[in-house]
């Protein structure tokens, strides 16, 4: 029984850690969005999107409101968004999105994570050309006709439409069309569960299970850094 309890407890703590990381990431995104365009969601599409994503991960409303209030305060940190590029073991390309108030600390930490994980941090542009930055929307509504949806959204920059492993409709558009797509979905009354700007690999690298484990260990190490927002890779 003790062993089963330890396994369950470990899974519970992992879930809490993942939730805490999501809340921290969203809090930083709120600070950046409020600094850029103000605290009113109706006048700030980026903030509106982030609040939508906060709801999708069950972030408490008072915590969201607190993050907006803190972003307006005189003593809040100013975060810079910095993208780091490098390679994991076995030639897998890695992109690391960060939000930091100290770039000197962050680059040193990210480089250390890569080195300890058997990878190497590269220069700007060293691997980002292997990816395409796209807007990715997960739709909250079921029962939508995908063919009709494609016709409705093609003029707003729709490039890809499909489903994820849970059966949710996923649509993708170019980075430059993200705002147009967000506005179109709102105007058409199509509810969005979440929307993100993601780096989608143009090609993927196929690895054995053992090789993939090496890569996942490096990614996990990087993701645990407080300054890291998200990590993208081109592993198949």
Rosetta blueprint (number, residue, H / E / L):
1 X L
2 X H
3 X H
4 X H
5 X H
6 X H
7 X H
8 X H
9 X H
10 X H
11 X H
12 X H
13 X H
14 X H
15 X H
16 X H
17 X H
18 X H
19 X H
20 X H
21 X H
22 X H
23 X H
24 X H
25 X H
26 X H
27 X H
28 X H
29 X H
30 X H
31 X H
32 X H
33 X H
34 X H
35 X H
36 X H
37 X H
38 X L
39 X L
40 X L
41 X H
42 X H
43 X H
44 X L
45 X H
46 X H
47 X H
48 X H
49 X H
50 X H
51 X H
52 X H
53 X H
54 X H
55 X H
56 X H
57 X L
58 X L
59 X L
60 X L
61 X H
62 X H
63 X H
64 X H
65 X H
66 X H
67 X H
68 X H
69 X H
70 X H
71 X H
72 X H
73 X L
74 X L
75 X L
76 X L
77 X L
78 X L
79 X L
80 X E
81 X E
82 X E
83 X E
84 X E
85 X E
86 X E
87 X E
88 X L
89 X H
90 X H
91 X H
92 X L
93 X E
94 X E
95 X E
96 X E
97 X E
98 X E
99 X E
100 X E
101 X L
102 X L
103 X H
104 X H
105 X H
106 X H
107 X H
108 X H
109 X H
110 X H
111 X H
112 X H
113 X H
114 X H
115 X H
116 X H
117 X L
118 X L
119 X L
120 X E
121 X E
122 X L
123 X L
124 X L
125 X L
126 X L
127 X L
128 X H
129 X H
130 X H
131 X E
132 X E
133 X E
134 X E
135 X E
136 X E
137 X E
138 X E
139 X E
140 X L
141 X L
142 X L
143 X L
144 X L
145 X L
146 X H
147 X H
148 X H
149 X H
150 X H
151 X H
152 X H
153 X H
154 X H
155 X H
156 X H
157 X L
158 X E
159 X E
160 X E
161 X E
162 X E
163 X E
164 X L
165 X L
166 X L
167 X L
168 X L
169 X E
170 X E
171 X E
172 X E
173 X E
174 X E
175 X H
176 X H
177 X H
178 X H
179 X H
180 X H
181 X H
182 X H
183 X H
184 X H
185 X H
186 X H
187 X H
188 X L
189 X L
190 X L
191 X L
192 X E
193 X E
194 X E
195 X E
196 X E
197 X E
198 X E
199 X E
200 X E
201 X E
202 X L
203 X L
204 X L
205 X E
206 X L
207 X L
208 X L
209 X H
210 X H
211 X H
212 X H
213 X H
214 X H
215 X H
216 X H
217 X H
218 X H
219 X H
220 X H
221 X H
222 X H
223 X H
224 X L
225 X L
226 X L
227 X L
228 X E
229 X E
230 X E
231 X E
232 X E
233 X E
234 X L
235 X E
236 X L
